[in-house]
Amino acid sequence: MKKALISGITGQDGSYLAELLHGKGYGVYGIVRRVALEDQANRMNRLAHLSDKIRLIPGCLETYPSLYKIFNQVQPDEIYHLAAQSYVSYSFEDEFSTLNTNINGTHFMLSAFKDLAPSAKFYFAASSEMFGKVHEVPQNESTPFHPRSAYGISKVAGFDLTRNYREAYGLFAVNGILYNHESERRGFEFVTRKISSHVAMIKYGLRDRLELGNLDAKRDWGHSKDYVRAMWMMLQQEKPDDFVICSEETHTVREFCERAFSIAGLDYRNYVVSKPEFYRPAEVDILLGNCSKAKKILGWRPEIGFDMLIEMMVKSDLERFKSK
């Protein structure tokens, strides 16, 4: 039985990836903070249905000895490093912890991989936020990076670290440059889930408006289930390489609002307010990916489109808030 080790297993992507790998017969191990184990009802709700099928190990990404012990114990065949401070807006409020957690955590994971499981395969969750102030549209694996946040900067550092471990030590280490991917399990602080949850709350009279930032920002959105499938496919290749994973469509936040509210029979213009204080200090105006390389080499294609994604999220939140 293959063993997979996942950091960030309690998050949106981690939970879908754990489901996928368990379904393929893997032994699935997840690194979790001890505080999550002590507050399972709130911090591990995405994994509740998998609790007896996977193994969770307490650890800290910010200390190498903690990861050394975990790698030595698990001896994984595949490593998926998803954990990060991933909320871009917060990275402007606390650049220091974002950079420290994301860069050191990735470096420690790579070092433990090299020292204790060098025959394994390693996946790093890079991000379209690395492109930031884009140099071309659409973006592909050769597009220069120009990050516009501490989060984006930390992901560029992780990308370079991963590539350097591949080139310097001959390890199977890959970067997945994933564009925005959402789902019914997305955190409420992220704009798409903020929209879908407020649609439900407004529908049921629990809120009267939704405050957002730049409604004209353009993003390339897909569903997390499709994107974790791409992660797994990258590690099944004979040679390690980096891949852009995206929908190859771009839509504005305004479009997302319009379609989300319409599902509940509402007009977004009556409820959505754009507030300057929610704008980023350095805005990323448009992200649009080109995943032709992933289509050709991996045989990957997204199965859930923009409209279906929104419908799934809104209907899930309408059900969630129905009895509130």
The 8 nearest C-alpha neighbors of each residue, nearest first, counted from 0:
[[1, 25, 2, 26, 24, 76, 3, 23],
 [0, 2, 25, 76, 26, 3, 24, 75],
 [3, 1, 26, 75, 76, 25, 27, 0],
 [4, 2, 77, 27, 75, 78, 76, 28],
 [3, 5, 28, 78, 29, 75, 79, 27],
 [6, 4, 29, 79, 8, 80, 78, 28],
 [5, 7, 30, 80, 82, 81, 8, 29],
 [6, 8, 82, 81, 9, 13, 10, 5],
 [13, 7, 9, 6, 10, 29, 5, 14],
 [10, 8, 7, 43, 13, 14, 45, 46],
 [11, 9, 13, 8, 12, 7, 14, 45],
 [10, 12, 184, 13, 14, 185, 15, 9],
 [13, 11, 15, 14, 10, 16, 223, 227],
 [8, 12, 14, 16, 10, 11, 15, 7],
 [13, 15, 17, 16, 12, 11, 8, 46],
 [16, 14, 18, 12, 17, 13, 224, 19],
 [15, 17, 19, 13, 18, 14, 227, 12],
 [16, 18, 14, 20, 15, 19, 21, 13],
 [19, 17, 15, 21, 16, 20, 22, 14],
 [20, 18, 16, 22, 17, 21, 15, 23],
 [19, 21, 23, 17, 22, 25, 18, 16],
 [22, 20, 25, 24, 18, 23, 19, 17],
 [21, 23, 19, 20, 24, 18, 25, 17],
 [22, 24, 20, 21, 25, 19, 18, 26],
 [23, 25, 21, 22, 20, 26, 0, 1],
 [26, 24, 1, 21, 20, 2, 27, 23],
 [25, 27, 2, 1, 3, 0, 21, 28],
 [28, 26, 3, 53, 25, 2, 4, 54],
 [29, 27, 54, 4, 55, 53, 3, 5],
 [28, 30, 55, 5, 8, 4, 6, 56],
 [29, 31, 6, 56, 58, 57, 55, 5],
 [32, 30, 57, 58, 56, 29, 33, 55],
 [31, 33, 57, 34, 35, 58, 59, 30],
 [32, 34, 57, 36, 35, 31, 37, 58],
 [33, 35, 37, 32, 36, 38, 31, 42],
 [36, 34, 38, 33, 37, 42, 32, 39],
 [37, 35, 33, 39, 34, 38, 32, 31],
 [36, 38, 34, 35, 39, 33, 42, 40],
 [39, 37, 35, 36, 40, 42, 41, 34],
 [38, 40, 43, 42, 36, 41, 35, 37],
 [39, 41, 38, 44, 42, 43, 47, 37],
 [42, 40, 39, 43, 44, 38, 35, 45],
 [41, 43, 39, 35, 44, 38, 40, 9],
 [44, 42, 39, 45, 46, 9, 41, 40],
 [43, 45, 47, 46, 40, 41, 42, 39],
 [46, 44, 43, 47, 14, 9, 184, 10],
 [47, 45, 49, 44, 43, 48, 14, 50],
 [46, 48, 44, 50, 49, 45, 43, 40],
 [47, 49, 46, 50, 45, 51, 44, 52],
 [50, 48, 52, 46, 47, 51, 53, 18],
 [49, 51, 47, 52, 48, 53, 46, 54],
 [50, 52, 49, 53, 54, 48, 47, 46],
 [53, 51, 49, 50, 54, 21, 27, 26],
 [54, 52, 27, 51, 28, 50, 49, 55],
 [53, 55, 28, 29, 27, 56, 52, 50],
 [54, 56, 29, 28, 30, 31, 53, 57],
 [55, 57, 30, 29, 31, 58, 54, 28],
 [58, 56, 31, 33, 32, 30, 55, 59],
 [59, 57, 32, 65, 30, 31, 56, 60],
 [58, 60, 61, 62, 65, 32, 66, 57],
 [61, 59, 104, 62, 66, 58, 107, 63],
 [60, 62, 104, 59, 100, 103, 63, 107],
 [63, 61, 60, 65, 64, 59, 66, 107],
 [62, 64, 66, 65, 107, 67, 61, 60],
 [65, 63, 67, 66, 62, 68, 69, 59],
 [66, 64, 68, 63, 67, 62, 58, 59],
 [65, 67, 69, 63, 68, 64, 70, 111],
 [68, 66, 64, 70, 65, 69, 111, 63],
 [67, 69, 71, 66, 65, 70, 72, 64],
 [68, 70, 66, 72, 71, 67, 73, 65],
 [71, 69, 73, 67, 72, 74, 68, 66],
 [70, 72, 68, 69, 74, 73, 67, 115],
 [71, 73, 69, 70, 74, 68, 67, 75],
 [72, 74, 70, 75, 71, 69, 2, 4],
 [75, 73, 70, 71, 72, 116, 76, 115],
 [76, 74, 2, 73, 3, 77, 4, 119],
 [75, 77, 119, 2, 3, 1, 120, 74],
 [76, 78, 3, 120, 119, 75, 121, 4],
 [79, 77, 121, 4, 3, 5, 122, 120],
 [80, 78, 5, 122, 81, 121, 4, 6],
 [79, 81, 6, 123, 82, 122, 5, 124],
 [80, 82, 7, 124, 6, 79, 83, 123],
 [83, 81, 7, 6, 80, 84, 8, 101],
 [84, 82, 85, 101, 81, 100, 7, 97],
 [83, 85, 97, 86, 101, 100, 82, 150],
 [86, 84, 83, 87, 150, 90, 82, 97],
 [85, 87, 89, 88, 84, 90, 189, 150],
 [88, 86, 90, 89, 150, 85, 148, 91],
 [89, 87, 90, 91, 86, 279, 92, 148],
 [90, 88, 92, 91, 87, 86, 93, 94],
 [89, 91, 94, 87, 93, 88, 92, 149],
 [92, 90, 89, 93, 88, 94, 149, 148],
 [93, 91, 89, 90, 94, 88, 95, 97],
 [94, 92, 90, 95, 91, 96, 89, 97],
 [95, 93, 90, 97, 149, 91, 96, 98],
 [94, 96, 98, 97, 93, 99, 90, 149],
 [95, 97, 99, 98, 94, 100, 93, 90],
 [98, 96, 94, 100, 95, 99, 84, 90],
 [99, 97, 95, 101, 153, 96, 100, 102],
 [98, 100, 96, 97, 103, 102, 101, 95],
 [101, 99, 97, 104, 98, 103, 96, 102],
 [100, 102, 83, 104, 98, 99, 103, 97],
 [101, 103, 105, 104, 98, 99, 153, 100],
 [104, 102, 106, 105, 99, 100, 101, 107],
 [105, 103, 60, 107, 101, 61, 100, 102],
 [106, 104, 108, 102, 103, 107, 157, 101],
 [105, 107, 103, 109, 108, 104, 110, 102],
 [108, 106, 110, 104, 63, 109, 105, 103],
 [109, 107, 105, 111, 106, 110, 112, 104],
 [110, 108, 112, 106, 107, 111, 113, 105],
 [109, 111, 107, 113, 112, 108, 106, 114],
 [112, 110, 114, 108, 113, 109, 67, 115],
 [113, 111, 116, 109, 110, 115, 114, 117],
 [114, 112, 117, 110, 111, 115, 116, 109],
 [115, 113, 111, 112, 110, 116, 117, 67],
 [114, 116, 112, 111, 113, 117, 71, 70],
 [115, 117, 112, 119, 118, 113, 74, 114],
 [118, 116, 113, 119, 112, 115, 114, 170],
 [117, 119, 116, 120, 170, 76, 171, 113],
 [118, 120, 76, 77, 117, 116, 75, 121],
 [121, 119, 77, 171, 172, 78, 234, 76],
 [122, 120, 172, 78, 77, 79, 171, 173],
 [121, 123, 79, 173, 80, 172, 174, 78],
 [124, 122, 174, 80, 125, 173, 175, 79],
 [125, 123, 81, 175, 80, 174, 126, 122],
 [124, 126, 176, 175, 154, 174, 123, 158],
 [127, 125, 176, 177, 128, 129, 178, 154],
 [126, 128, 178, 129, 130, 177, 176, 286],
 [129, 127, 151, 126, 131, 130, 146, 147],
 [128, 130, 146, 151, 127, 144, 131, 155],
 [131, 129, 144, 145, 128, 133, 146, 127],
 [132, 130, 146, 145, 128, 147, 133, 283],
 [133, 131, 145, 283, 130, 146, 134, 147],
 [132, 134, 130, 131, 135, 145, 136, 286],
 [133, 135, 132, 143, 142, 136, 130, 145],
 [136, 134, 133, 137, 138, 142, 143, 139],
 [137, 135, 138, 287, 133, 134, 288, 286],
 [136, 138, 287, 288, 289, 135, 139, 286],
 [137, 139, 288, 136, 142, 289, 135, 287],
 [140, 138, 289, 142, 141, 288, 243, 137],
 [139, 141, 142, 243, 242, 138, 241, 176],
 [142, 140, 139, 143, 138, 144, 243, 241],
 [141, 143, 139, 138, 140, 144, 134, 135],
 [144, 142, 141, 145, 134, 130, 133, 140],
 [143, 145, 130, 129, 146, 142, 131, 155],
 [144, 146, 130, 131, 132, 129, 147, 143],
 [147, 145, 131, 129, 151, 130, 152, 148],
 [148, 146, 131, 281, 151, 145, 132, 283],
 [149, 147, 151, 150, 146, 152, 91, 90],
 [150, 148, 152, 151, 94, 90, 153, 98],
 [149, 151, 153, 148, 152, 90, 87, 154],
 [152, 150, 129, 146, 128, 148, 154, 153],
 [153, 151, 149, 155, 154, 150, 146, 148],
 [154, 152, 156, 150, 151, 155, 98, 102],
 [153, 155, 157, 151, 156, 152, 125, 158],
 [156, 154, 158, 152, 157, 153, 129, 159],
 [155, 157, 153, 159, 154, 158, 160, 152],
 [158, 156, 154, 160, 155, 159, 102, 105],
 [159, 157, 155, 161, 156, 160, 154, 125],
 [160, 158, 162, 156, 161, 157, 163, 155],
 [159, 161, 157, 163, 158, 162, 156, 164],
 [162, 160, 158, 164, 163, 159, 157, 172],
 [161, 163, 165, 159, 160, 164, 158, 166],
 [162, 164, 166, 160, 165, 161, 167, 159],
 [165, 163, 167, 161, 162, 168, 166, 160],
 [166, 164, 170, 162, 169, 163, 172, 168],
 [165, 167, 163, 164, 169, 168, 162, 170],
 [168, 166, 164, 163, 165, 169, 170, 162],
 [167, 169, 170, 164, 165, 166, 113, 163],
 [168, 170, 165, 166, 167, 171, 164, 172],
 [171, 169, 165, 168, 172, 164, 117, 166],
 [170, 172, 120, 239, 165, 121, 173, 169],
 [171, 173, 121, 165, 170, 122, 239, 120],
 [174, 172, 122, 241, 240, 239, 123, 121],
 [173, 175, 241, 123, 125, 122, 176, 158],
 [174, 176, 242, 125, 124, 177, 241, 243],
 [177, 175, 243, 125, 126, 127, 242, 244],
 [176, 178, 244, 126, 175, 127, 243, 245],
 [177, 179, 127, 245, 219, 180, 126, 244],
 [180, 178, 220, 219, 221, 177, 181, 218],
 [181, 179, 221, 222, 223, 220, 178, 182],
 [180, 182, 222, 223, 185, 221, 179, 191],
 [183, 181, 184, 185, 222, 223, 312, 308],
 [182, 184, 312, 185, 315, 311, 181, 192],
 [185, 183, 182, 11, 186, 45, 181, 10],
 [184, 186, 182, 11, 183, 181, 192, 187],
 [185, 187, 188, 189, 184, 192, 11, 10],
 [186, 188, 192, 193, 189, 185, 196, 190],
 [189, 187, 186, 193, 190, 192, 86, 185],
 [190, 188, 187, 192, 191, 186, 193, 185],
 [189, 191, 193, 192, 194, 188, 187, 211],
 [192, 190, 194, 193, 189, 195, 181, 255],
 [193, 191, 195, 187, 194, 190, 189, 196],
 [192, 194, 190, 187, 191, 196, 195, 189],
 [193, 195, 191, 192, 197, 196, 190, 198],
 [196, 194, 313, 192, 198, 197, 193, 312],
 [197, 195, 199, 198, 193, 316, 194, 192],
 [198, 196, 200, 194, 199, 195, 201, 193],
 [197, 199, 195, 201, 196, 200, 260, 202],
 [200, 198, 317, 202, 196, 197, 201, 316],
 [199, 201, 205, 197, 203, 202, 206, 198],
 [202, 200, 206, 204, 198, 203, 199, 207],
 [201, 203, 199, 200, 204, 198, 263, 205],
 [202, 204, 200, 201, 205, 199, 321, 320],
 [203, 205, 201, 206, 202, 200, 207, 199],
 [204, 206, 200, 203, 201, 207, 202, 323],
 [207, 205, 201, 200, 204, 208, 197, 203],
 [206, 208, 201, 270, 204, 205, 209, 200],
 [209, 207, 270, 271, 206, 210, 201, 272],
 [208, 210, 271, 270, 272, 197, 211, 207],
 [211, 209, 272, 273, 271, 274, 208, 212],
 [212, 210, 273, 274, 277, 272, 209, 213],
 [211, 213, 277, 278, 273, 274, 214, 275],
 [212, 214, 215, 216, 278, 273, 211, 277],
 [215, 213, 252, 253, 216, 212, 251, 273],
 [214, 216, 251, 213, 252, 253, 217, 284],
 [217, 215, 284, 251, 214, 213, 252, 285],
 [218, 216, 251, 285, 250, 249, 284, 286],
 [219, 217, 286, 249, 250, 285, 220, 251],
 [218, 220, 249, 287, 248, 286, 179, 178],
 [221, 219, 179, 180, 218, 246, 305, 178],
 [220, 222, 180, 246, 181, 179, 305, 304],
 [223, 221, 180, 181, 224, 225, 182, 303],
 [222, 224, 226, 180, 225, 181, 182, 12],
 [225, 223, 226, 222, 227, 15, 228, 12],
 [226, 224, 228, 223, 301, 222, 227, 302],
 [225, 227, 223, 229, 228, 224, 230, 222],
 [228, 226, 230, 229, 16, 224, 225, 223],
 [227, 229, 226, 231, 225, 230, 232, 224],
 [228, 230, 232, 226, 227, 231, 233, 299],
 [231, 229, 227, 233, 228, 232, 226, 175],
 [230, 232, 228, 234, 229, 233, 227, 235],
 [231, 233, 229, 235, 234, 230, 228, 297],
 [234, 232, 230, 231, 235, 236, 229, 297],
 [233, 235, 232, 231, 236, 120, 230, 122],
 [234, 236, 232, 233, 231, 237, 238, 120],
 [237, 235, 238, 234, 233, 239, 232, 297],
 [236, 238, 235, 239, 234, 171, 233, 240],
 [237, 239, 236, 240, 171, 234, 235, 233],
 [240, 238, 171, 173, 172, 236, 237, 241],
 [239, 241, 173, 238, 242, 174, 172, 233],
 [240, 242, 174, 173, 175, 140, 243, 239],
 [243, 241, 175, 176, 293, 244, 140, 174],
 [242, 244, 176, 290, 177, 140, 175, 139],
 [245, 243, 177, 290, 176, 178, 242, 175],
 [244, 246, 178, 288, 247, 290, 177, 243],
 [245, 247, 248, 221, 219, 220, 301, 288],
 [248, 246, 288, 245, 289, 287, 219, 249],
 [249, 247, 246, 219, 287, 250, 220, 288],
 [248, 250, 219, 218, 287, 217, 247, 251],
 [251, 249, 217, 218, 254, 219, 252, 248],
 [252, 250, 217, 253, 254, 215, 216, 218],
 [251, 253, 214, 255, 254, 215, 216, 256],
 [252, 254, 214, 256, 251, 255, 257, 215],
 [255, 253, 257, 251, 256, 252, 258, 250],
 [254, 256, 252, 253, 258, 257, 259, 251],
 [257, 255, 253, 259, 254, 258, 260, 267],
 [256, 258, 254, 267, 255, 260, 259, 253],
 [259, 257, 261, 255, 256, 260, 254, 262],
 [258, 260, 256, 261, 262, 257, 255, 309],
 [261, 259, 265, 262, 263, 267, 257, 258],
 [260, 262, 264, 265, 258, 263, 259, 257],
 [263, 261, 260, 264, 259, 258, 310, 313],
 [264, 262, 261, 260, 265, 202, 198, 259],
 [263, 265, 261, 262, 260, 266, 202, 259],
 [266, 264, 260, 261, 263, 267, 262, 202],
 [267, 265, 268, 269, 260, 261, 257, 264],
 [266, 268, 269, 270, 257, 260, 271, 256],
 [269, 267, 266, 270, 271, 257, 272, 265],
 [268, 270, 267, 266, 271, 208, 265, 272],
 [269, 271, 208, 267, 268, 209, 272, 207],
 [272, 270, 209, 267, 268, 208, 210, 269],
 [271, 273, 210, 209, 211, 274, 270, 208],
 [274, 272, 211, 212, 210, 213, 275, 271],
 [273, 275, 212, 276, 277, 211, 272, 210],
 [276, 274, 277, 278, 212, 273, 213, 211],
 [277, 275, 274, 278, 212, 279, 211, 273],
 [278, 276, 212, 275, 274, 211, 279, 213],
 [277, 279, 212, 275, 276, 213, 280, 282],
 [278, 280, 282, 281, 277, 88, 212, 91],
 [281, 279, 282, 278, 91, 148, 147, 277],
 [282, 280, 279, 147, 283, 148, 278, 132],
 [283, 281, 279, 284, 280, 147, 278, 132],
 [282, 284, 131, 132, 285, 281, 147, 216],
 [283, 285, 216, 282, 217, 286, 132, 215],
 [286, 284, 217, 218, 283, 216, 287, 133],
 [285, 287, 218, 219, 217, 288, 249, 284],
 [288, 286, 137, 219, 249, 247, 138, 136],
 [287, 289, 138, 137, 247, 245, 139, 290],
 [288, 290, 139, 138, 247, 137, 291, 243],
 [289, 291, 243, 293, 292, 244, 245, 288],
 [290, 292, 294, 293, 289, 295, 243, 139],
 [291, 293, 295, 290, 294, 296, 242, 243],
 [294, 292, 297, 290, 296, 295, 291, 299],
 [293, 295, 298, 299, 291, 292, 297, 296],
 [294, 296, 292, 293, 298, 297, 291, 299],
 [297, 295, 293, 298, 294, 292, 299, 291],
 [298, 296, 293, 299, 294, 295, 232, 233],
 [297, 299, 294, 295, 296, 293, 300, 232],
 [300, 298, 294, 297, 293, 229, 301, 295],
 [299, 301, 294, 302, 298, 225, 293, 246],
 [302, 300, 225, 303, 246, 299, 304, 221],
 [301, 303, 300, 304, 225, 222, 221, 224],
 [304, 302, 301, 307, 222, 308, 221, 305],
 [305, 303, 307, 306, 308, 302, 221, 301],
 [304, 306, 308, 307, 309, 221, 220, 303],
 [307, 305, 309, 308, 304, 310, 258, 303],
 [306, 308, 310, 304, 309, 305, 311, 303],
 [309, 307, 305, 311, 306, 310, 304, 222],
 [310, 308, 312, 306, 311, 307, 259, 313],
 [309, 311, 307, 313, 308, 312, 314, 306],
 [312, 310, 308, 314, 309, 313, 315, 307],
 [313, 311, 183, 309, 315, 310, 314, 182],
 [312, 314, 195, 316, 310, 315, 311, 317],
 [315, 313, 317, 311, 316, 312, 310, 318],
 [314, 316, 312, 318, 313, 317, 311, 319],
 [317, 315, 319, 313, 318, 314, 196, 199],
 [318, 316, 199, 314, 319, 315, 320, 321],
 [317, 319, 321, 316, 315, 320, 314, 322],
 [320, 318, 316, 317, 321, 315, 322, 323],
 [321, 319, 323, 317, 322, 318, 316, 199],
 [320, 322, 318, 319, 323, 317, 203, 199],
 [321, 323, 320, 319, 318, 203, 317, 200],
 [322, 320, 321, 319, 205, 203, 200, 318]]
